[in-house]
Amino acid sequence: MNPPVWIALAAFVAAPLALTHAGPSPAFPGAEGFGQFASGGSELFHVTTLGDSGPGSFRDAVSQPGRIVVFDVGGLIRLKSNVAVSSRTTLAGQTAPGEGVTLYGASVSFSGQSNVVVRYLRFREGIGGDRGKCSVNISKGSAMIFDHCSIEWGRWDCLGVTQGSHDITFQHCIIGEGIDPQRFGSLSDSVTNLTFTHNLWINNQSRNPKAKGRIQYVNNVVYNWGVCGLVGGHSGADHFLDAVGNCFIAGPNSNPHCVGQFAATDHVFQRDNLADTDKDGQWNARTLVAADFGSGAGAPTFLAGPTVAPLTNLTVEPATTALSNVLAHAGCSLHRDPVDARLMDEVKSLGTRGKISHTEAEAGGLGPFQEVHAPANLKAIDMGQP
């Protein structure tokens, strides 16, 4: 039997205090990258309804800063309009009963906020959301970490991180199936100290991500890109990218360009990146070389070592090990729903299955969701779980 609420909460809230004598403490065990020290909230708030608004709703929960948001209900929250999340917030999706929580129908914004911790949630804007929005939007945000989230079905990009945002991590997430009008993964523009590690990028036409700023890109898996996989900044400004230990696997919609669209202003350190591009259902990857990134005016400026930050603040694995770990753990994976299970099966097909879709219905739709309420005195899982 799981522990009573107050026991699990005490462990969760107290854990960050254990290392204060040695400096900043990670947001939770296993937090990595530039956003690992996001402080999150401190005041407990329970989400008790799947309704769009009103007392106990998700919208109500994130309307004020300083909260640790736990979920006493699991299922589908149909958002009727875009939601803005406040600063100093912890969204503990791992506390939800059943198969967890899915936010569907509109965009969720973290713009202008700081010190946010988000774990084990599904963000799916869908074709009914606003054109030009992303499933997750961050403009001028800082000190954030997103862990084991599924960020999908964005109408512009699935994820937008722009306009001076800094010190942010996305780890163990799925970022994919961008839908009309662009069907892109992520525009990461004018950012400083952005970490992408152990994520799955899947079924996006391009921008996995578009890397404009100072970006760590370590142990990611990119599957079934369309025009291009990982995209450079290719602009007049200087950009810096450390790309280490990533896997690029072509799918049915992929052309040969797993990386590209660079310019001399893109300063790139790359090492141990693998590409399997023959779509034959077998793992037979080769190591990327400088020529894969472009030539002539389309080539980046290569660097001899990491420039964004030392890689010692990250778990850096061989690319094949990272592929196994991403397949096992990326996304809202405590309880994978049919959408994420389908995506993982497509990656496992090693090139034979997958589709870039115009709408979520074309991709297969939401599938069934059951509303589940937790017992009054128990949590669904321990909030301290890594």
C-alpha positions in Angstrom: 0.0 0.0 0.0 1.2 3.5 -0.8 2.1 5.8 2.2 -0.5 8.4 3.5 -0.4 11.8 1.8 1.3 13.6 4.6 4.3 11.1 4.6 4.9 11.3 0.9 4.5 15.1 0.9 6.9 15.5 3.7 9.5 13.6 1.8 8.8 15.4 -1.4 9.0 18.9 0.1 11.9 18.2 2.5 14.1 16.6 -0.1 15.3 19.8 -1.7 16.5 21.0 1.7 18.9 18.2 2.2 21.7 19.8 0.2 21.4 23.4 1.1 24.7 23.4 3.0 26.4 22.5 -0.3 24.7 25.1 -2.5 21.6 24.9 -4.7 19.7 21.6 -4.6 18.2 19.8 -7.7 14.5 20.2 -8.1 14.1 16.4 -7.6 16.5 13.4 -7.7 17.5 13.0 -11.3 17.0 16.6 -12.4 19.8 17.6 -14.8 20.8 20.4 -17.1 20.4 24.1 -16.9 17.0 24.0 -15.3 17.9 21.5 -12.6 17.8 24.0 -9.8 14.3 25.4 -10.4 12.8 25.8 -7.0 9.1 25.2 -7.8 6.4 25.9 -5.2 5.8 25.4 -1.5 2.1 25.6 -0.8 0.0 22.5 -1.4 -2.9 22.7 -3.8 -5.1 19.8 -4.8 -6.7 19.4 -8.3 -10.0 17.7 -7.6 -11.9 18.0 -10.8 -11.4 17.5 -14.5 -13.5 20.6 -15.2 -11.9 23.4 -17.2 -12.4 26.0 -14.5 -13.7 26.7 -11.0 -12.5 25.6 -7.6 -10.2 22.6 -7.6 -9.5 22.9 -11.4 -6.1 22.9 -13.1 -6.8 26.5 -14.2 -7.5 27.5 -10.7 -4.4 25.6 -9.4 -1.9 27.5 -11.6 -3.5 30.9 -11.3 -1.5 31.9 -8.2 2.3 31.6 -7.7 4.0 29.4 -5.1 2.0 26.2 -5.3 2.8 22.5 -5.3 0.0 21.2 -7.5 -1.0 17.6 -6.8 -3.8 15.7 -8.6 -6.5 13.8 -6.7 -8.1 13.0 -10.1 -6.8 11.5 -13.3 -8.1 11.6 -16.8 -8.7 14.2 -19.6 -9.0 17.9 -18.9 -10.6 19.6 -21.9 -9.3 23.1 -21.9 -11.8 25.6 -23.4 -9.1 28.4 -23.7 -5.4 28.9 -23.2 -4.0 28.6 -19.7 -1.2 30.7 -18.1 0.9 29.1 -15.4 2.3 31.3 -12.6 5.8 31.4 -11.2 7.2 29.2 -8.4 4.9 26.4 -9.3 5.4 22.6 -9.1 3.1 20.5 -11.3 3.4 17.0 -9.8 1.6 15.0 -12.5 3.0 11.8 -11.0 0.5 12.1 -8.1 -2.5 11.5 -10.4 -4.4 8.2 -10.1 -5.2 6.0 -13.0 -3.3 6.8 -16.3 -2.4 10.3 -15.2 -3.6 13.7 -16.6 -3.9 14.9 -20.2 -4.4 18.6 -20.9 -6.1 18.8 -24.3 -7.7 21.5 -26.5 -5.7 24.6 -25.9 -2.2 25.9 -25.2 -0.5 26.1 -21.8 1.8 29.1 -21.4 4.7 29.5 -19.0 5.8 32.8 -20.5 7.3 35.5 -18.3 7.5 33.1 -15.3 10.3 31.5 -13.4 11.1 28.6 -11.0 8.7 26.1 -12.5 8.9 22.3 -12.1 6.7 20.1 -14.3 6.6 16.3 -14.2 4.5 13.5 -15.8 1.9 15.5 -17.7 0.6 15.4 -21.2 0.2 18.6 -23.1 -1.8 18.3 -26.4 -3.2 21.4 -27.9 -5.0 19.8 -30.9 -6.4 21.3 -34.1 -9.1 23.1 -32.1 -6.5 25.3 -30.4 -5.3 28.6 -31.7 -3.3 28.8 -34.9 0.1 30.1 -34.1 0.2 28.6 -30.6 2.2 25.7 -29.3 1.1 23.0 -26.9 3.7 24.5 -24.4 4.8 28.1 -24.8 7.7 29.7 -23.0 8.6 33.3 -23.8 10.9 35.2 -21.5 10.9 32.3 -19.0 13.7 31.1 -16.7 14.6 28.4 -14.2 12.3 25.7 -15.4 12.5 21.9 -15.8 10.1 19.6 -17.7 10.6 16.0 -16.8 8.7 13.0 -18.4 6.2 15.1 -20.2 4.4 14.4 -23.5 4.2 17.6 -25.5 2.3 16.9 -28.7 -0.1 18.1 -31.4 1.0 21.7 -31.3 -0.4 23.9 -34.1 2.7 26.0 -34.7 5.3 24.0 -33.0 4.7 21.5 -30.3 7.0 23.5 -28.1 8.1 27.1 -28.3 11.0 28.5 -26.2 11.8 32.0 -27.3 12.6 35.7 -26.5 15.4 35.5 -24.0 14.3 32.4 -22.1 17.1 30.9 -20.2 18.2 28.1 -17.8 15.6 25.5 -18.8 15.7 21.7 -19.1 13.5 19.3 -21.1 14.4 15.8 -20.1 12.8 12.4 -20.8 10.0 14.0 -22.8 8.2 13.3 -26.0 8.0 16.3 -28.4 6.1 15.3 -31.4 3.3 15.0 -34.0 3.1 18.6 -34.7 -0.1 19.3 -36.7 -1.4 21.9 -39.2 -0.4 24.5 -40.2 3.3 23.9 -39.6 3.7 20.4 -38.1 7.0 21.4 -36.4 8.7 20.2 -33.2 10.2 23.2 -31.5 11.4 26.7 -32.3 14.1 27.4 -29.7 14.9 31.0 -30.5 17.0 33.6 -28.7 17.5 31.3 -25.8 20.5 30.9 -23.4 21.3 27.7 -21.5 18.7 25.4 -22.8 19.1 21.6 -22.2 17.4 18.9 -24.2 18.4 15.5 -22.9 16.9 12.0 -23.4 13.9 13.2 -25.3 12.0 11.6 -28.2 11.3 13.9 -31.2 8.8 12.1 -33.5 6.7 12.7 -36.6 7.6 16.4 -37.0 8.1 17.9 -40.4 11.1 19.8 -39.1 12.6 21.7 -36.1 13.6 18.9 -33.8 14.4 21.6 -32.7 15.4 24.7 -34.6 18.4 25.6 -32.5 19.0 29.4 -32.1 20.8 30.4 -29.0 23.0 28.4 -26.6 21.7 24.8 -26.5 22.8 21.5 -25.0 21.4 18.6 -27.1 22.4 15.3 -25.5 21.1 11.7 -26.0 18.0 12.6 -27.9 16.2 10.4 -30.4 14.7 11.9 -33.5 12.4 9.7 -35.6 10.5 10.2 -38.9 11.4 13.8 -39.5 10.1 15.2 -42.8 12.2 18.0 -44.4 14.9 17.9 -41.7 15.7 16.6 -38.2 17.9 18.8 -36.1 17.9 22.3 -37.6 20.5 25.0 -37.2 19.8 28.7 -36.5 21.1 29.7 -40.0 20.8 33.5 -39.3 23.1 36.5 -38.8 23.4 36.0 -35.1 25.8 33.6 -33.5 24.4 30.4 -32.1 26.1 27.6 -30.1 25.1 23.9 -30.1 26.6 21.0 -28.3 25.2 17.8 -29.9 26.4 14.6 -28.2 25.2 11.0 -28.3 22.0 11.5 -30.3 20.2 9.0 -32.6 18.5 9.9 -35.8 16.2 7.2 -37.3 14.5 7.9 -40.6 10.9 6.9 -41.0 8.5 6.7 -43.9 8.3 10.5 -44.3 12.0 11.2 -43.9 14.3 12.6 -46.5 18.1 12.1 -46.1 18.7 15.2 -44.0 18.7 14.2 -40.4 20.6 17.4 -39.6 20.9 20.6 -41.7 20.1 24.2 -42.4 23.2 25.6 -40.7 25.3 28.6 -41.4 28.8 29.7 -40.4 27.2 31.6 -37.5 26.2 28.2 -36.0 29.0 27.1 -33.7 28.7 23.3 -33.3 30.4 20.7 -31.2 29.3 17.3 -32.3 30.4 13.9 -31.1 29.1 10.2 -31.1 25.9 11.0 -33.1 24.4 8.1 -35.0 22.0 7.9 -38.0 20.0 5.0 -39.4 18.5 6.2 -42.6 17.7 3.2 -44.7 14.2 2.5 -43.3 14.7 -1.3 -43.5 13.5 -2.2 -40.0 17.0 -3.1 -38.8 19.4 -1.2 -36.6 22.4 -0.4 -38.7 23.4 3.1 -37.9 26.5 5.0 -38.9 28.3 7.8 -37.1 27.6 11.3 -38.3 30.5 13.2 -39.8 31.0 16.9 -40.4 29.8 16.7 -44.0 26.3 15.5 -42.8 25.8 18.9 -41.2 26.2 20.8 -44.6 28.7 22.2 -46.9 29.7 25.5 -48.3 27.5 28.3 -47.1 25.3 25.7 -45.4 28.1 24.3 -43.1 28.4 25.3 -39.4 31.6 26.4 -37.7 32.8 23.3 -35.9 34.3 23.5 -32.4 36.8 21.1 -30.9 35.0 20.8 -27.6 31.8 21.6 -25.8 31.1 25.3 -25.6 27.6 25.7 -24.1 28.7 24.2 -20.8 30.6 21.2 -19.5 28.8 17.9 -20.0 29.5 16.8 -16.4 26.2 18.1 -15.2 24.4 15.5 -17.4 24.1 11.8 -17.8 25.9 11.3 -21.1 25.5 7.8 -22.5 26.5 6.0 -25.7 23.8 6.8 -28.3 22.6 3.2 -28.5 22.1 3.1 -24.7 20.3 6.4 -24.9 18.0 4.9 -27.5 17.0 2.1 -25.2 16.4 4.4 -22.3 14.3 6.8 -24.3 12.1 4.0 -25.6 11.7 2.7 -22.0 11.1 6.0 -20.2 10.4 9.1 -22.3 7.1 10.9 -22.0 4.4 10.5 -19.4 5.6 6.9 -18.9 4.4 5.9 -15.5 1.2 4.9 -17.4 1.6 5.2 -21.1 -1.6 6.0 -22.9 -2.5 4.7 -26.4 -1.0 7.7 -28.1 2.4 7.4 -26.6 2.4 3.6 -26.8 1.7 3.9 -30.5 4.6 6.4 -30.9 7.0 4.1 -29.2 6.0 1.2 -31.4 6.7 3.3 -34.4 10.2 4.0 -33.3 10.8 0.3 -32.6 9.8 -0.4 -36.2 13.1 1.3 -37.2 11.8 3.1 -40.2 8.8 1.0 -41.4 6.0 2.8 -39.5 5.1 6.4 -38.6 3.3 9.3 -40.2 3.4 13.1 -40.2 -0.2 14.1 -39.8 -2.3 17.2 -40.4 -4.6 16.7 -37.4 -4.7 14.5 -34.3 -7.7 12.6 -35.7 -5.5 11.6 -38.7 -2.9 10.4 -36.3 -5.3 8.2 -34.5 -7.1 10.5 -32.0 -7.1 10.7 -28.3 -8.4 7.3 -27.4 -10.5 6.5 -24.3 -9.9 8.2 -21.0 -11.3 7.1 -17.7 -11.9 9.6 -14.9 -10.3 8.1 -11.7 -10.3 9.6 -8.2 -7.7 8.8 -5.6 -8.9 7.6 -2.1 -9.2 10.5 0.2 -6.3 9.5 2.4 -3.8 8.0 -0.1 -1.7 9.2 -2.9 -1.5 7.4 -6.3 2.3 7.2 -6.1 5.2 8.7 -4.0 5.8 12.3 -5.2 9.5 11.8 -4.6 9.8 9.2 -7.4 12.5 10.1 -9.9 
